Structure formats: structure tokens, C-alpha cells
Amino acid sequence: MDQLIEDLTVVLIHLTASGNESWRGYDTDVLRKLKKENLIGLSNSWQTVYIGENFKNKAIEIINKYQLVPEGKE
């Protein structure tokens, strides 16, 4: 179940991102794990999640894994 939560969080961050930033209203344990894996950066106040190409690639990989087809994004 933890992997599913992490995967869905990655997809949600990807879908709600504005450019390379997203709001950080997600599970802090998942955010810490993604930061430790160097997939995201966090602002000092933890209000903003910064994402890069590795994160975007991971999100697309997860979208394909679960055969999700978001409208207008991918």
C-alpha cells in the first residue's frame, strides 16, 4: 500500500505542477522519501515542491505502469 500511495502522490504532483513547481500539500513521509531519492527539492518553508526532469520521467513511468491517461497532460 505504501508504494501505491507514493506512486499516486508522484502522479498528483506531476498533474498539479505549474512549470517546475507544485504546492506541497502531500504526505510528508512521501515527500521526504522523494527528496532523499533526489527526485524533488523543497523550499525552506516546505510550501513548494520543486521538480525536475528525473521526477517528470518517473511520473510518466508510473502513469504508464498503471495505464493512466490524464487529459491534456503527460
N, CA, C and O atoms as a GROMACS GRO file, in nm:
protein
  296
    1MET      N    1   0.082  -0.120   0.000
    1MET     CA    2   0.000   0.000   0.000
    1MET      C    3   0.086   0.126   0.000
    1MET      O    4   0.051   0.225  -0.063
    2ASP      N    5   0.200   0.122   0.071
    2ASP     CA    6   0.287   0.239   0.075
    2ASP      C    7   0.337   0.277  -0.064
    2ASP      O    8   0.346   0.396  -0.096
    3GLN      N    9   0.370   0.178  -0.146
    3GLN     CA   10   0.418   0.205  -0.281
    3GLN      C   11   0.309   0.269  -0.366
    3GLN      O   12   0.336   0.359  -0.445
    4LEU      N   13   0.186   0.222  -0.350
    4LEU     CA   14   0.074   0.280  -0.423
    4LEU      C   15   0.054   0.426  -0.385
    4LEU      O   16   0.032   0.511  -0.471
    5ILE      N   17   0.061   0.456  -0.256
    5ILE     CA   18   0.046   0.594  -0.209
    5ILE      C   19   0.157   0.681  -0.265
    5ILE      O   20   0.132   0.792  -0.310
    6GLU      N   21   0.280   0.630  -0.263
    6GLU     CA   22   0.392   0.706  -0.319
    6GLU      C   23   0.373   0.729  -0.469
    6GLU      O   24   0.392   0.840  -0.518
    7ASP      N   25   0.334   0.625  -0.541
    7ASP     CA   26   0.314   0.638  -0.685
    7ASP      C   27   0.205   0.740  -0.717
    7ASP      O   28   0.223   0.825  -0.804
    8LEU      N   29   0.094   0.731  -0.647
    8LEU     CA   30  -0.016   0.824  -0.674
    8LEU      C   31   0.020   0.967  -0.635
    8LEU      O   32  -0.025   1.062  -0.700
    9THR      N   33   0.100   0.984  -0.531
    9THR     CA   34   0.148   1.118  -0.493
    9THR      C   35   0.234   1.176  -0.604
    9THR      O   36   0.221   1.294  -0.638
   10VAL      N   37   0.323   1.096  -0.659
   10VAL     CA   38   0.408   1.142  -0.770
   10VAL      C   39   0.321   1.188  -0.887
   10VAL      O   40   0.346   1.293  -0.946
   11VAL      N   41   0.221   1.109  -0.921
   11VAL     CA   42   0.133   1.145  -1.032
   11VAL      C   43   0.056   1.274  -1.001
   11VAL      O   44   0.045   1.361  -1.087
   12LEU      N   45   0.004   1.287  -0.880
   12LEU     CA   46  -0.069   1.409  -0.842
   12LEU      C   47   0.020   1.532  -0.847
   12LEU      O   48  -0.022   1.637  -0.896
   13ILE      N   49   0.141   1.521  -0.797
   13ILE     CA   50   0.234   1.634  -0.803
   13ILE      C   51   0.258   1.671  -0.949
   13ILE      O   52   0.256   1.789  -0.986
   14HIS      N   53   0.282   1.572  -1.031
   14HIS     CA   54   0.306   1.594  -1.173
   14HIS      C   55   0.188   1.665  -1.240
   14HIS      O   56   0.206   1.760  -1.316
   15LEU      N   57   0.066   1.619  -1.210
   15LEU     CA   58  -0.052   1.674  -1.275
   15LEU      C   59  -0.089   1.814  -1.226
   15LEU      O   60  -0.151   1.891  -1.298
   16THR      N   61  -0.050   1.847  -1.103
   16THR     CA   62  -0.086   1.977  -1.047
   16THR      C   63   0.027   2.078  -1.054
   16THR      O   64   0.013   2.191  -1.007
   17ALA      N   65   0.139   2.039  -1.111
   17ALA     CA   66   0.255   2.128  -1.118
   17ALA      C   67   0.228   2.244  -1.213
   17ALA      O   68   0.159   2.232  -1.314
   18SER      N   69   0.286   2.356  -1.175
   18SER     CA   70   0.287   2.473  -1.262
   18SER      C   71   0.433   2.495  -1.299
   18SER      O   72   0.511   2.548  -1.220
   19GLY      N   73   0.470   2.455  -1.419
   19GLY     CA   74   0.611   2.460  -1.458
   19GLY      C   75   0.687   2.355  -1.379
   19GLY      O   76   0.655   2.236  -1.386
   20ASN      N   77   0.787   2.399  -1.305
   20ASN     CA   78   0.869   2.308  -1.224
   20ASN      C   79   0.837   2.318  -1.075
   20ASN      O   80   0.918   2.280  -0.991
   21GLU      N   81   0.718   2.369  -1.042
   21GLU     CA   82   0.680   2.384  -0.902
   21GLU      C   83   0.541   2.328  -0.878
   21GLU      O   84   0.455   2.329  -0.966
   22SER      N   85   0.520   2.280  -0.756
   22SER     CA   86   0.390   2.232  -0.714
   22SER      C   87   0.373   2.266  -0.566
   22SER      O   88   0.471   2.281  -0.493
   23TRP      N   89   0.249   2.279  -0.524
   23TRP     CA   90   0.221   2.301  -0.383
   23TRP      C   91   0.253   2.174  -0.307
   23TRP      O   92   0.240   2.065  -0.363
   24ARG      N   93   0.294   2.184  -0.183
   24ARG     CA   94   0.344   2.068  -0.111
   24ARG      C   95   0.240   2.003  -0.020
   24ARG      O   96   0.278   1.942   0.080
   25GLY      N   97   0.116   2.013  -0.048
   25GLY     CA   98   0.012   1.957   0.039
   25GLY      C   99  -0.002   1.807   0.031
   25GLY      O  100  -0.113   1.755   0.019
   26TYR      N  101   0.108   1.738   0.036
   26TYR     CA  102   0.109   1.592   0.025
   26TYR      C  103   0.174   1.532   0.149
   26TYR      O  104   0.237   1.603   0.228
   27ASP      N  105   0.160   1.404   0.165
   27ASP     CA  106   0.215   1.331   0.280
   27ASP      C  107   0.364   1.362   0.297
   27ASP      O  108   0.443   1.344   0.205
   28THR      N  109   0.401   1.408   0.417
   28THR     CA  110   0.540   1.449   0.440
   28THR      C  111   0.638   1.332   0.433
   28THR      O  112   0.753   1.350   0.393
   29ASP      N  113   0.594   1.213   0.472
   29ASP     CA  114   0.684   1.096   0.462
   29ASP      C  115   0.717   1.066   0.316
   29ASP      O  116   0.830   1.032   0.283
   30VAL      N  117   0.618   1.078   0.230
   30VAL     CA  118   0.641   1.055   0.087
   30VAL      C  119   0.733   1.164   0.032
   30VAL      O  120   0.825   1.134  -0.043
   31LEU      N  121   0.708   1.290   0.070
   31LEU     CA  122   0.794   1.399   0.023
   31LEU      C  123   0.938   1.380   0.069
   31LEU      O  124   1.031   1.403  -0.008
   32ARG      N  125   0.957   1.339   0.193
   32ARG     CA  126   1.094   1.314   0.243
   32ARG      C  127   1.163   1.204   0.161
   32ARG      O  128   1.280   1.216   0.127
   33LYS      N  129   1.089   1.098   0.131
   33LYS     CA  130   1.146   0.988   0.054
   33LYS      C  131   1.184   1.034  -0.087
   33LYS      O  132   1.291   1.000  -0.138
   34LEU      N  133   1.096   1.112  -0.151
   34LEU     CA  134   1.125   1.162  -0.285
   34LEU      C  135   1.244   1.256  -0.283
   34LEU      O  136   1.325   1.257  -0.376
   35LYS      N  137   1.256   1.337  -0.177
   35LYS     CA  138   1.371   1.427  -0.164
   35LYS      C  139   1.499   1.346  -0.146
   35LYS      O  140   1.602   1.377  -0.206
   36LYS      N  141   1.493   1.242  -0.063
   36LYS     CA  142   1.609   1.156  -0.039
   36LYS      C  143   1.655   1.088  -0.168
   36LYS      O  144   1.774   1.065  -0.188
   37GLU      N  145   1.560   1.058  -0.256
   37GLU     CA  146   1.591   0.996  -0.385
   37GLU      C  147   1.630   1.101  -0.490
   37GLU      O  148   1.651   1.068  -0.606
   38ASN      N  149   1.640   1.227  -0.448
   38ASN     CA  150   1.676   1.339  -0.536
   38ASN      C  151   1.578   1.359  -0.651
   38ASN      O  152   1.616   1.404  -0.759
   39LEU      N  153   1.453   1.325  -0.628
   39LEU     CA  154   1.351   1.347  -0.730
   39LEU      C  155   1.284   1.483  -0.716
   39LEU      O  156   1.231   1.537  -0.812
   40ILE      N  157   1.287   1.539  -0.595
   40ILE     CA  158   1.228   1.671  -0.572
   40ILE      C  159   1.319   1.754  -0.484
   40ILE      O  160   1.409   1.703  -0.418
   41GLY      N  161   1.293   1.883  -0.485
   41GLY     CA  162   1.353   1.975  -0.389
   41GLY      C  163   1.240   2.040  -0.312
   41GLY      O  164   1.127   2.048  -0.362
   42LEU      N  165   1.267   2.086  -0.193
   42LEU     CA  166   1.165   2.150  -0.111
   42LEU      C  167   1.213   2.288  -0.069
   42LEU      O  168   1.331   2.307  -0.039
   43SER      N  169   1.122   2.384  -0.068
   43SER     CA  170   1.158   2.517  -0.019
   43SER      C  171   1.185   2.509   0.131
   43SER      O  172   1.145   2.413   0.196
   44ASN      N  173   1.253   2.609   0.184
   44ASN     CA  174   1.285   2.610   0.327
   44ASN      C  175   1.161   2.602   0.414
   44ASN      O  176   1.164   2.543   0.522
   45SER      N  177   1.052   2.659   0.369
   45SER     CA  178   0.928   2.656   0.446
   45SER      C  179   0.841   2.534   0.413
   45SER      O  180   0.734   2.517   0.470
   46TRP      N  181   0.890   2.451   0.323
   46TRP     CA  182   0.818   2.331   0.278
   46TRP      C  183   0.686   2.365   0.210
   46TRP      O  184   0.598   2.279   0.201
   47GLN      N  185   0.670   2.486   0.163
   47GLN     CA  186   0.545   2.524   0.096
   47GLN      C  187   0.545   2.488  -0.052
   47GLN      O  188   0.440   2.474  -0.113
   48THR      N  189   0.664   2.473  -0.109
   48THR     CA  190   0.675   2.448  -0.252
   48THR      C  191   0.761   2.324  -0.278
   48THR      O  192   0.865   2.305  -0.215
   49VAL      N  193   0.715   2.243  -0.372
   49VAL     CA  194   0.791   2.127  -0.419
   49VAL      C  195   0.850   2.166  -0.554
   49VAL      O  196   0.777   2.211  -0.643
   50TYR      N  197   0.980   2.147  -0.570
   50TYR     CA  198   1.047   2.175  -0.696
   50TYR      C  199   1.076   2.042  -0.766
   50TYR      O  200   1.130   1.950  -0.706
   51ILE      N  201   1.038   2.035  -0.892
   51ILE     CA  202   1.055   1.910  -0.966
   51ILE      C  203   1.142   1.933  -1.089
   51ILE      O  204   1.147   2.043  -1.144
   52GLY      N  205   1.210   1.828  -1.130
   52GLY     CA  206   1.297   1.834  -1.247
   52GLY      C  207   1.265   1.722  -1.344
   52GLY      O  208   1.164   1.654  -1.331
   53GLU      N  209   1.351   1.704  -1.441
   53GLU     CA  210   1.330   1.604  -1.546
   53GLU      C  211   1.321   1.462  -1.491
   53GLU      O  212   1.238   1.384  -1.536
   54ASN      N  213   1.408   1.427  -1.394
   54ASN     CA  214   1.403   1.292  -1.338
   54ASN      C  215   1.267   1.263  -1.276
   54ASN      O  216   1.213   1.153  -1.289
   55PHE      N  217   1.211   1.364  -1.207
   55PHE     CA  218   1.079   1.348  -1.147
   55PHE      C  219   0.974   1.330  -1.256
   55PHE      O  220   0.889   1.241  -1.247
   56LYS      N  221   0.981   1.414  -1.358
   56LYS     CA  222   0.882   1.405  -1.466
   56LYS      C  223   0.888   1.269  -1.534
   56LYS      O  224   0.785   1.211  -1.566
   57ASN      N  225   1.008   1.218  -1.556
   57ASN     CA  226   1.024   1.086  -1.616
   57ASN      C  227   0.964   0.977  -1.528
   57ASN      O  228   0.899   0.885  -1.578
   58LYS      N  229   0.985   0.988  -1.397
   58LYS     CA  230   0.928   0.892  -1.301
   58LYS      C  231   0.776   0.898  -1.304
   58LYS      O  232   0.710   0.794  -1.302
   59ALA      N  233   0.720   1.018  -1.310
   59ALA     CA  234   0.575   1.033  -1.314
   59ALA      C  235   0.518   0.968  -1.440
   59ALA      O  236   0.417   0.898  -1.432
   60ILE      N  237   0.580   0.990  -1.553
   60ILE     CA  238   0.532   0.930  -1.678
   60ILE      C  239   0.545   0.778  -1.673
   60ILE      O  240   0.458   0.706  -1.723
   61GLU      N  241   0.652   0.730  -1.612
   61GLU     CA  242   0.670   0.585  -1.594
   61GLU      C  243   0.555   0.526  -1.512
   61GLU      O  244   0.502   0.420  -1.544
   62ILE      N  245   0.517   0.596  -1.405
   62ILE     CA  246   0.408   0.549  -1.319
   62ILE      C  247   0.274   0.557  -1.392
   62ILE      O  248   0.192   0.466  -1.382
   63ILE      N  249   0.252   0.665  -1.467
   63ILE     CA  250   0.129   0.678  -1.545
   63ILE      C  251   0.116   0.561  -1.641
   63ILE      O  252   0.008   0.504  -1.657
   64ASN      N  253   0.225   0.525  -1.705
   64ASN     CA  254   0.224   0.411  -1.797
   64ASN      C  255   0.206   0.279  -1.723
   64ASN      O  256   0.135   0.190  -1.771
   65LYS      N  257   0.269   0.265  -1.606
   65LYS     CA  258   0.259   0.143  -1.526
   65LYS      C  259   0.114   0.111  -1.490
   65LYS      O  260   0.071  -0.004  -1.500
   66TYR      N  261   0.040   0.214  -1.449
   66TYR     CA  262  -0.100   0.194  -1.409
   66TYR      C  263  -0.197   0.221  -1.523
   66TYR      O  264  -0.318   0.219  -1.504
   67GLN      N  265  -0.144   0.247  -1.641
   67GLN     CA  266  -0.223   0.275  -1.761
   67GLN      C  267  -0.322   0.390  -1.738
   67GLN      O  268  -0.438   0.382  -1.776
   68LEU      N  269  -0.271   0.495  -1.676
   68LEU     CA  270  -0.350   0.616  -1.653
   68LEU      C  271  -0.331   0.708  -1.773
   68LEU      O  272  -0.220   0.721  -1.824
   69VAL      N  273  -0.436   0.770  -1.816
   69VAL     CA  274  -0.426   0.862  -1.930
   69VAL      C  275  -0.490   0.993  -1.889
   69VAL      O  276  -0.610   1.013  -1.910
   70PRO      N  277  -0.411   1.084  -1.830
   70PRO     CA  278  -0.468   1.213  -1.790
   70PRO      C  279  -0.497   1.298  -1.914
   70PRO      O  280  -0.422   1.297  -2.011
   71GLU      N  281  -0.605   1.371  -1.908
   71GLU     CA  282  -0.644   1.456  -2.019
   71GLU      C  283  -0.552   1.577  -2.029
   71GLU      O  284  -0.540   1.654  -1.934
   72GLY      N  285  -0.487   1.593  -2.144
   72GLY     CA  286  -0.407   1.711  -2.170
   72GLY      C  287  -0.271   1.716  -2.104
   72GLY      O  288  -0.196   1.811  -2.127
   73LYS      N  289  -0.237   1.616  -2.023
   73LYS     CA  290  -0.105   1.615  -1.957
   73LYS      C  291  -0.042   1.479  -1.972
   73LYS      O  292  -0.110   1.376  -1.969
   74GLU      N  293   0.087   1.479  -1.988
   74GLU     CA  294   0.169   1.358  -1.985
   74GLU      C  295   0.303   1.391  -2.039
   74GLU      O  296   0.389   1.304  -2.046
   0.00000   0.00000   0.00000
